[in-house]
Amino acid sequence: MSVKEYRTAAEARGGLLIMRATPGVAFGDRVQIEDHSGTRRNGQVIRSSDEEVLVLVFEGTDDLDLEDTWVRFLDEPVEIALSPELLGRVFNGLGAPRDDRPPILSNIRRAVAGSAINPAARTYPREFIQTGVSTIDGLNSLVRGQKLPIFSGSGLPHNRLAAQIVRQAKLKDEDSSFSIVFAAMGVSYADAKFFQDEFASSGVLRNVVMFINLADDPPVERLTLPRTALTAAEYLAYDLDRHVLVVMTDMTYYAEALREVATAKGDVPARKGYPGYLYSDLAEIYERCGRIHERHGSITMMPVVSMPSDDITHPIPDLTGYITEGQIVLSRELHNQGVYPPVHISPSLSRLMKDGIGKDDTREDHPRVAAQLYALYARALETRNLASIIGADELSERDRRYLKFADAFDERFVGQGEAEDRSIEATLNLAWELMSMFPRDTLTRMSETDLAKHYQGSD
């Protein structure tokens, strides 16, 4: 390791330190900054030229006296230590402990930037992951290696849903090889405590690695946190052969930190002030999940994306939708009605669902049950809109049945207790109970074998 030390800091702004007269510094190098009081901060070179070097300071540049600041370029990338002892621990965005326990000591250290995965080495995502949430398992199933974001809005219970998924997620046959990496960015102290208490009290913390960046922590640390979390996930998946579910909340805070740094760098802004490379930056994170040939482990991702003003066309959810394989959309209307989790069925989808359900994964009738439920609920929503115009009393008997189905579906299938962990069998049985509100000839997407085995109606 070749260490270069300078005292030529020229300017500090927005978490960035500008250095001049620093030749031979490479992009991505790890940096150590020592201020006038002897306090050390960490950084990384994000732009290097003959004229100046731009350093991203993870702890921020507040109170730096430039004349008395020493900057050391360590000629190595930003790395974290990795070992099986990661499980059950809580870290910050740089991999330093937040749980008052000693740091991880290991000979295995890897760069948080990760390594590019050869596209030819990837294998198609398959095999069902059970979250215990009916609207996900039954209608928008998650499969190993998939990227399935949760689109939410301000004030909606996405943190509660994320915590529930972490508590309940499991493989149907391989519980012992399943782990969770949980990454929280820009959360309040109360939310951070909520997550830790929830995981500890439910007993899942021992199988979870947590990375937390608080709202009052330096925003630039958020740019490293998802990469640090994914480096830990890659170690658990590809070194320890575990199936890893990565839950990230909230990618909007990450994108806002990226916009703040891009503005300080002087990058040309694009939509709503975000840099033009927002798409490639998000893709760099999301594409680190998946499955690889001849590796037993896998990485599945469920990032939370809060939509400013509930706008699904906002750049962050919009670009996320291009990269990922579906989305779970939360509804403010359902939330206001007291339905939890308020999953909006119509715009939600899982593009890889068909590859993780059916006879060998969930149950033979699952694909047809999902299709039939969607068809019935779509017709029921049309009837509900009609009733709001002409009144429920003016509806036909058949339409009133659809209206009754819509209410029962929202209350019983979409709605479930925060501590209620439904198996896929319980979800499908509940779906049949609701579909049996209709005559057999209405269920046109079901086979005769399905109807003979599961139909619970009177005709």
C-alpha positions as CSV (number, residue, x, y, z in Angstrom):
1,M,0.0,0.0,0.0
2,S,1.4,3.4,-1.1
3,V,0.3,6.2,1.2
4,K,0.3,9.8,0.0
5,E,-0.3,12.5,2.6
6,Y,-1.1,16.1,1.7
7,R,-2.1,19.3,3.4
8,T,-3.4,21.0,0.2
9,A,-7.2,21.0,0.8
10,A,-8.5,24.0,-1.1
11,E,-12.3,24.0,-0.6
12,A,-15.0,22.1,1.3
13,R,-18.7,22.1,0.2
14,G,-21.6,19.7,0.6
15,G,-19.6,16.8,2.0
16,L,-17.0,17.2,-0.7
17,L,-13.3,18.1,-0.2
18,I,-11.4,19.6,-3.1
19,M,-7.7,18.9,-3.2
20,R,-5.2,20.5,-5.5
21,A,-1.5,19.6,-6.3
22,T,-2.1,15.9,-5.5
23,P,-0.6,13.9,-8.4
24,G,-0.9,10.2,-8.8
25,V,-4.2,9.7,-7.0
26,A,-6.6,7.2,-8.5
27,F,-10.4,7.2,-8.8
28,G,-12.0,5.1,-6.0
29,D,-9.0,5.3,-3.6
30,R,-9.9,5.3,0.1
31,V,-9.0,8.5,1.9
32,Q,-8.4,9.3,5.5
33,I,-8.9,12.9,6.7
34,E,-7.5,14.2,10.0
35,D,-8.7,17.6,11.2
36,H,-7.2,20.1,13.5
37,S,-8.6,18.3,16.6
38,G,-7.1,15.0,15.6
39,T,-10.5,13.5,14.6
40,R,-10.3,11.1,11.7
41,R,-12.9,11.0,8.9
42,N,-13.2,8.6,6.0
43,G,-13.6,9.4,2.3
44,Q,-13.3,8.2,-1.2
45,V,-11.9,9.8,-4.4
46,I,-14.9,10.3,-6.8
47,R,-13.0,12.5,-9.4
48,S,-9.4,12.7,-10.2
49,S,-7.5,14.9,-12.7
50,D,-4.2,16.7,-13.0
51,E,-5.7,19.9,-11.7
52,E,-7.7,18.7,-8.7
53,V,-9.0,15.7,-6.8
54,L,-12.6,15.5,-5.5
55,V,-13.0,13.6,-2.2
56,L,-16.4,12.4,-0.9
57,V,-16.2,12.7,2.9
58,F,-18.5,10.1,4.5
59,E,-18.8,11.9,7.8
60,G,-19.3,15.3,6.1
61,T,-17.1,18.4,6.0
62,D,-18.6,20.4,8.8
63,D,-16.1,22.2,11.1
64,L,-13.1,21.4,8.9
65,D,-10.2,23.9,9.2
66,L,-8.7,23.5,5.8
67,E,-5.3,24.9,6.8
68,D,-4.9,22.3,9.5
69,T,-6.4,19.3,7.7
70,W,-4.2,16.4,6.7
71,V,-5.4,14.2,3.9
72,R,-4.0,10.7,3.3
73,F,-4.6,8.8,0.1
74,L,-4.3,5.1,1.0
75,D,-4.1,3.6,-2.5
76,E,-6.8,1.0,-1.7
77,P,-10.6,0.9,-2.2
78,V,-13.2,1.3,0.5
79,E,-13.5,-2.2,2.0
80,I,-15.4,-4.0,4.8
81,A,-14.4,-7.1,6.8
82,L,-16.6,-10.2,6.2
83,S,-17.2,-13.3,8.3
84,P,-20.2,-15.4,9.4
85,E,-20.2,-13.2,12.6
86,L,-22.0,-10.5,10.5
87,L,-25.3,-12.2,11.3
88,G,-27.0,-10.6,14.3
89,R,-25.0,-7.4,14.1
90,V,-25.9,-3.8,13.4
91,F,-23.5,-1.5,11.4
92,N,-23.5,2.0,9.9
93,G,-23.1,2.7,6.2
94,L,-19.3,2.1,6.3
95,G,-19.5,-1.2,8.1
96,A,-18.6,0.2,11.5
97,P,-20.5,-1.3,14.5
98,R,-23.6,0.5,15.8
99,D,-24.5,-2.1,18.4
100,D,-21.7,-1.3,21.0
101,R,-19.9,-4.5,20.1
102,P,-16.4,-5.0,18.7
103,P,-15.8,-4.6,15.0
104,I,-15.6,-7.7,12.8
105,L,-12.1,-9.1,12.7
106,S,-11.4,-11.2,9.6
107,N,-8.8,-11.8,6.9
108,I,-11.5,-11.5,4.3
109,R,-12.0,-7.9,3.2
110,R,-13.8,-6.8,0.0
111,A,-14.4,-3.6,-1.8
112,V,-17.9,-2.2,-1.2
113,A,-18.1,-1.3,-4.9
114,G,-18.3,-5.0,-5.7
115,S,-17.3,-6.8,-8.9
116,A,-19.2,-6.8,-12.2
117,I,-21.1,-10.0,-12.8
118,N,-20.6,-11.6,-16.2
119,P,-24.1,-11.6,-17.7
120,A,-23.4,-15.0,-19.2
121,A,-22.8,-16.4,-15.7
122,R,-26.3,-15.4,-14.5
123,T,-29.1,-17.9,-14.3
124,Y,-32.8,-17.2,-14.5
125,P,-34.6,-16.3,-11.2
126,R,-36.8,-19.1,-10.0
127,E,-38.3,-20.7,-6.9
128,F,-40.8,-19.2,-4.5
129,I,-40.0,-17.1,-1.4
130,Q,-42.8,-17.0,1.1
131,T,-43.3,-13.6,2.8
132,G,-46.4,-14.5,4.8
133,V,-48.3,-11.6,3.2
134,S,-51.2,-12.8,1.0
135,T,-51.2,-9.9,-1.5
136,I,-47.5,-10.7,-2.3
137,D,-47.5,-14.5,-2.0
138,G,-50.8,-15.0,-3.7
139,L,-50.9,-12.4,-6.4
140,N,-47.4,-10.9,-6.8
141,S,-45.1,-13.8,-5.8
142,L,-41.4,-13.2,-5.0
143,V,-38.9,-15.6,-6.5
144,R,-35.2,-16.1,-5.7
145,G,-33.0,-13.7,-7.6
146,Q,-35.8,-11.2,-8.3
147,K,-35.8,-7.4,-7.7
148,L,-39.3,-6.5,-6.5
149,P,-39.6,-3.0,-5.1
150,I,-42.3,-1.6,-2.8
151,F,-43.7,1.8,-4.1
152,S,-45.1,3.8,-1.2
153,G,-45.9,7.4,-0.2
154,S,-45.3,9.7,2.7
155,G,-47.2,8.5,5.8
156,L,-47.9,5.0,4.4
157,P,-46.8,2.0,6.5
158,H,-44.0,0.8,4.3
159,N,-41.6,0.5,7.2
160,R,-44.1,-1.7,9.1
161,L,-44.5,-3.9,5.9
162,A,-40.7,-4.1,5.4
163,A,-40.3,-5.2,9.0
164,Q,-43.0,-7.8,8.7
165,I,-41.4,-9.2,5.6
166,V,-38.1,-9.5,7.3
167,R,-39.7,-11.3,10.3
168,Q,-41.7,-13.7,8.2
169,A,-39.8,-14.3,5.0
170,K,-38.7,-17.9,4.5
171,L,-38.0,-20.7,2.0
172,K,-40.5,-23.5,2.0
173,D,-37.9,-26.2,2.3
174,E,-34.5,-24.7,3.3
175,D,-35.0,-22.5,6.4
176,S,-31.5,-23.0,7.7
177,S,-29.8,-21.5,4.6
178,F,-31.9,-18.3,4.5
179,S,-30.6,-14.9,5.7
180,I,-31.7,-11.3,5.6
181,V,-29.7,-8.2,4.9
182,F,-31.6,-5.1,6.0
183,A,-30.5,-1.6,5.0
184,A,-32.2,1.5,6.3
185,M,-31.2,5.0,4.9
186,G,-32.2,8.3,6.3
187,V,-34.5,6.9,9.0
188,S,-35.4,8.6,12.2
189,Y,-34.0,7.3,15.5
190,A,-37.5,6.1,16.4
191,D,-37.7,4.1,13.2
192,A,-34.3,2.6,13.7
193,K,-35.2,1.6,17.2
194,F,-38.5,0.1,15.9
195,F,-36.6,-2.1,13.4
196,Q,-34.1,-3.3,16.0
197,D,-36.7,-4.0,18.6
198,E,-39.0,-5.8,16.2
199,F,-36.2,-8.1,14.9
200,A,-34.8,-8.7,18.4
201,S,-38.2,-9.5,20.0
202,S,-39.3,-11.8,17.2
203,G,-36.0,-13.8,17.4
204,V,-35.0,-13.2,13.8
205,L,-32.1,-10.7,14.5
206,R,-29.7,-13.6,14.8
207,N,-30.2,-14.3,11.1
208,V,-30.3,-10.6,10.0
209,V,-27.4,-8.2,9.2
210,M,-28.6,-4.6,9.7
211,F,-27.0,-1.5,8.2
212,I,-28.5,1.8,9.4
213,N,-28.0,5.4,8.4
214,L,-30.0,7.9,10.6
215,A,-31.6,11.0,9.3
216,D,-29.1,13.2,11.2
217,D,-26.1,11.2,9.9
218,P,-24.2,12.7,7.0
219,P,-26.2,12.2,3.8
220,V,-23.1,11.2,1.8
221,E,-22.9,8.1,4.0
222,R,-26.1,6.9,2.3
223,L,-24.3,6.7,-1.0
224,T,-22.1,3.9,0.4
225,L,-24.6,2.1,2.6
226,P,-26.5,0.1,-0.1
227,R,-23.2,-1.0,-1.6
228,T,-21.8,-2.0,1.8
229,A,-25.0,-4.0,2.5
230,L,-24.8,-5.7,-0.9
231,T,-21.1,-6.7,-0.3
232,A,-22.2,-8.4,2.9
233,A,-25.1,-10.1,0.9
234,E,-22.7,-11.3,-1.8
235,Y,-20.4,-12.9,0.9
236,L,-23.3,-14.7,2.6
237,A,-24.7,-15.9,-0.8
238,Y,-21.7,-16.8,-2.8
239,D,-19.2,-17.7,0.0
240,L,-21.5,-19.3,2.5
241,D,-24.1,-20.6,0.0
242,R,-27.0,-18.9,1.7
243,H,-30.2,-17.6,0.1
244,V,-30.2,-13.9,1.0
245,L,-33.1,-11.4,0.9
246,V,-32.0,-7.8,0.9
247,V,-34.6,-5.3,2.1
248,M,-33.7,-1.6,1.6
249,T,-35.6,1.4,2.9
250,D,-35.8,4.1,1.5
251,M,-34.1,4.4,-1.9
252,T,-35.6,7.9,-2.3
253,Y,-33.4,9.1,0.5
254,Y,-30.4,7.5,-1.4
255,A,-31.4,9.3,-4.6
256,E,-31.7,12.6,-2.8
257,A,-28.3,12.2,-1.3
258,L,-27.0,11.5,-4.8
259,R,-28.6,14.7,-6.1
260,E,-27.1,16.7,-3.2
261,V,-23.6,15.5,-4.0
262,A,-24.1,15.8,-7.8
263,T,-25.1,19.4,-7.3
264,A,-22.1,20.1,-5.2
265,K,-19.9,18.5,-7.9
266,G,-21.4,20.7,-10.5
267,D,-22.9,17.9,-12.5
268,V,-25.5,19.0,-15.1
269,P,-29.0,18.3,-13.6
270,A,-31.7,16.3,-15.4
271,R,-35.3,15.6,-14.4
272,K,-36.2,17.3,-11.1
273,G,-32.6,18.2,-10.5
274,Y,-31.4,14.6,-10.3
275,P,-28.2,13.8,-12.2
276,G,-28.5,12.3,-15.7
277,Y,-26.7,9.2,-14.4
278,L,-29.4,8.4,-11.8
279,Y,-30.5,5.4,-13.9
280,S,-27.1,3.8,-14.2
281,D,-26.4,4.5,-10.6
282,L,-29.5,2.7,-9.4
283,A,-28.9,-0.1,-11.9
284,E,-25.4,-0.5,-10.5
285,I,-27.1,-1.3,-7.1
286,Y,-30.1,-3.3,-8.2
287,E,-28.1,-5.5,-10.7
288,R,-25.9,-6.9,-7.9
289,C,-28.7,-9.2,-7.0
290,G,-29.6,-12.4,-8.8
291,R,-28.4,-16.0,-9.2
292,I,-25.1,-17.3,-10.7
293,H,-24.4,-20.6,-12.5
294,E,-22.9,-23.3,-10.2
295,R,-23.5,-21.2,-7.1
296,H,-26.0,-22.5,-4.6
297,G,-26.7,-19.1,-3.0
298,S,-28.8,-16.3,-4.4
299,I,-29.6,-12.6,-3.7
300,T,-33.2,-11.4,-3.9
301,M,-34.0,-7.7,-3.3
302,M,-37.0,-5.8,-2.1
303,P,-36.2,-2.0,-2.0
304,V,-38.7,0.5,-0.7
305,V,-39.2,3.5,-2.9
306,S,-41.3,6.4,-1.5
307,M,-43.0,8.4,-4.2
308,P,-43.0,12.2,-3.6
309,S,-46.6,13.4,-3.8
310,D,-47.6,9.8,-4.5
311,D,-46.4,10.4,-8.1
312,I,-45.5,7.0,-9.7
313,T,-44.0,8.9,-12.7
314,H,-41.5,10.6,-10.4
315,P,-37.9,9.9,-11.7
316,I,-37.0,7.5,-8.8
317,P,-39.9,5.1,-9.0
318,D,-40.1,5.6,-12.8
319,L,-36.4,4.5,-13.3
320,T,-36.7,1.8,-10.7
321,G,-39.5,0.3,-12.7
322,Y,-37.3,0.0,-15.8
323,I,-34.6,-1.9,-13.9
324,T,-36.7,-4.2,-11.6
325,E,-39.1,-7.0,-12.4
326,G,-42.4,-5.6,-11.1
327,Q,-43.6,-3.6,-8.1
328,I,-45.8,-3.7,-5.0
329,V,-47.8,-0.4,-4.9
330,L,-49.3,0.8,-1.6
331,S,-52.6,2.7,-1.7
332,R,-53.4,5.8,0.3
333,E,-57.1,5.1,-0.1
334,L,-56.9,1.7,1.5
335,H,-54.7,3.0,4.2
336,N,-57.3,5.7,5.0
337,Q,-59.9,2.9,5.3
338,G,-57.8,1.2,7.9
339,V,-56.7,-1.7,5.7
340,Y,-53.2,-3.1,6.4
341,P,-51.1,-3.7,4.4
342,P,-52.7,-1.3,2.0
343,V,-51.5,-3.0,-1.2
344,H,-53.1,-1.7,-4.4
345,I,-53.7,-4.8,-6.4
346,S,-54.4,-3.2,-9.8
347,P,-51.0,-1.6,-10.5
348,S,-49.0,-4.2,-8.6
349,L,-47.3,-7.0,-10.4
350,S,-44.5,-9.5,-10.3
351,R,-43.1,-10.2,-13.8
352,L,-41.3,-13.4,-12.7
353,M,-44.2,-14.8,-10.6
354,K,-45.0,-17.5,-13.2
355,D,-41.5,-19.0,-12.7
356,G,-41.9,-19.5,-9.0
357,I,-45.4,-20.8,-8.5
358,G,-47.3,-23.9,-9.4
359,K,-47.2,-27.6,-8.7
360,D,-43.6,-28.0,-7.7
361,D,-43.2,-24.6,-5.9
362,T,-46.5,-23.6,-4.2
363,R,-49.6,-25.4,-5.3
364,E,-50.9,-26.7,-8.6
365,D,-53.9,-24.3,-8.7
366,H,-51.9,-21.2,-7.7
367,P,-51.5,-19.7,-11.3
368,R,-55.2,-20.1,-12.1
369,V,-56.3,-18.8,-8.7
370,A,-54.2,-15.6,-9.1
371,A,-55.6,-15.0,-12.6
372,Q,-59.2,-15.6,-11.5
373,L,-58.8,-13.3,-8.5
374,Y,-57.4,-10.5,-10.6
375,A,-60.4,-10.9,-13.1
376,L,-63.0,-10.9,-10.3
377,Y,-61.5,-7.9,-8.5
378,A,-61.1,-5.9,-11.7
379,R,-64.8,-6.4,-12.4
380,A,-65.6,-5.6,-8.8
381,L,-63.8,-2.3,-9.0
382,E,-65.8,-1.4,-12.1
383,T,-69.0,-2.2,-10.2
384,R,-67.8,-0.1,-7.2
385,N,-67.2,2.9,-9.5
386,L,-70.7,2.4,-11.0
387,A,-72.3,2.2,-7.5
388,S,-70.6,5.5,-6.6
389,I,-72.4,7.1,-9.5
390,I,-75.9,5.6,-9.5
391,G,-76.0,4.1,-6.0
392,A,-75.8,0.5,-4.8
393,D,-79.6,0.1,-4.7
394,E,-79.7,0.5,-8.5
395,L,-77.3,-2.3,-9.1
396,S,-78.4,-5.8,-10.3
397,E,-78.2,-8.7,-8.0
398,R,-75.1,-10.0,-9.9
399,D,-73.4,-6.6,-9.5
400,R,-74.2,-6.4,-5.8
401,R,-72.4,-9.7,-5.5
402,Y,-69.3,-8.2,-7.1
403,L,-69.6,-5.2,-4.7
404,K,-69.8,-7.6,-1.7
405,F,-66.8,-9.5,-3.0
406,A,-64.7,-6.3,-3.4
407,D,-65.4,-5.4,0.3
408,A,-64.6,-8.9,1.5
409,F,-61.5,-9.0,-0.6
410,D,-60.1,-5.7,0.8
411,E,-61.0,-6.7,4.3
412,R,-60.0,-10.3,4.5
413,F,-57.5,-11.0,1.7
414,V,-55.6,-7.7,1.4
415,G,-56.1,-6.9,5.1
416,Q,-54.2,-9.0,7.6
417,G,-52.7,-8.6,11.0
418,E,-49.2,-7.1,11.3
419,A,-48.2,-10.2,13.2
420,E,-50.2,-12.6,11.0
421,D,-47.9,-14.9,9.1
422,R,-50.0,-16.7,6.4
423,S,-48.6,-19.8,4.7
424,I,-49.2,-20.0,0.9
425,E,-51.7,-22.8,1.5
426,A,-53.7,-20.5,3.9
427,T,-53.6,-17.7,1.3
428,L,-54.9,-19.9,-1.5
429,N,-57.6,-21.5,0.7
430,L,-58.8,-17.9,1.6
431,A,-58.8,-17.1,-2.1
432,W,-61.1,-20.1,-2.8
433,E,-63.4,-19.1,0.1
434,L,-63.8,-15.6,-1.4
435,M,-64.2,-16.9,-5.0
436,S,-66.9,-19.3,-3.8
437,M,-69.1,-16.3,-3.3
438,F,-69.8,-16.7,-7.1
439,P,-71.5,-19.5,-9.0
440,R,-69.2,-22.1,-10.5
441,D,-69.8,-20.9,-14.1
442,T,-68.4,-17.4,-13.2
443,L,-65.0,-18.9,-12.4
444,T,-64.0,-19.3,-16.0
445,R,-60.3,-19.4,-15.4
446,M,-60.4,-22.5,-13.1
447,S,-60.2,-26.0,-14.3
448,E,-62.9,-28.6,-13.5
449,T,-60.4,-30.4,-11.4
450,D,-59.8,-27.2,-9.4
451,L,-63.5,-26.6,-8.9
452,A,-64.1,-30.2,-7.8
453,K,-61.3,-30.1,-5.2
454,H,-61.5,-26.5,-3.8
455,Y,-64.9,-24.9,-4.7
456,Q,-66.9,-24.2,-1.5
457,G,-70.1,-22.7,-3.0
458,S,-73.5,-24.2,-2.8
459,D,-74.1,-24.7,-6.5
